[in-house]
Amino acid sequence: MLGSAMIRSLRSAHTCILSPSRNQLNLLDYENTRQYIERNNPDIVVHCAARVGGILGNIHNSVNFLSENILIDFNLMSVCLKFRIKQLLYFGSSCMYPVTAIQPFKPEILLSGKPETTNESYALAKLSGWKMTQAVSFTHNLDWKTWILSNLYGPGDHFDPARSHLIAAIISKVSSAVREKQSRIDIWGSGTPKREFTYVEDVSEYLAFSLSSFHKLPQTMNLGSGQEFSVMEYYEIVAKLYGFAGSLVLDPTKPDGAMRKLMDSKVAQTWGWKSRTDLELGLSRTIEWYEESSRGERL
């Protein structure tokens, strides 16, 4: 989702983009990564690759979420350091923040406590990647930065229940309920946890906007919409957009995850960041993309 959005935005910025497939660049393979970077010698690396998923994926694949993300980051960053790639942008996640920290989160409080249990492995991998960019920036005089993102949504998201985050999971469930004329939708947990989601195209367009001043930006910044809605509110908005008139039924036996994950993005705002896409508009665009892309699979 993020990588494809970056490609669309950067093409409009008249840059030369390398966007290798997994067959062309296997970031789990150090030698393959070394050969690719040496051969292409990029000016800037925008590192969108990661193994990601929602609560279910994090719980059942914690070993892979930790080991594969650390290996991906190690291979790419160590190769980029070897060839002294001047600029690198790494994407962190709001789950890096301590679960008990005062909100909205600020980068200064990173590592001041433990992350939330259900996504601890992914959070630790992301914290490791952030520390690597910080260490390289400070000790090797290279312009490596981390943008810590809120949850994202938009075209290209994962809608498979085993991999999807909250909004993609909601869209998939509501779409299925409408199509199959179901009278109810079950919701994991209490429905009260709040989440901050940012439309993916806003992030990609900000990168295209920021390229010319990338060297001036802070080493670590939060990028989020600055708004949070409860799980139930997200369900209600998507249900309204689909015209679903059935019941939304809570299942409090399922885990909630962190109760809040709101970030402070004021520093990025001073550098031109703005979450431009209204939630309902972004959801409408995402639903349209999902229905169009999945129509062929249903035929």
Beta strands, then each sheet from edge to edge (+ up, - down):
strand 1: 44-47
strand 2: 87-93
strand 3: 143-149
strand 4: 151-153
strand 5: 184-188
strand 6: 194-195
strand 7: 197-199
strand 8: 220-223
strand 9: 229-230
strand 10: 247-251
sheet 1: 1+ 2+ 3+ 8+
sheet 2: 4+ 7+
sheet 3: 5+ 10+
sheet 4: 6+ 9-
end
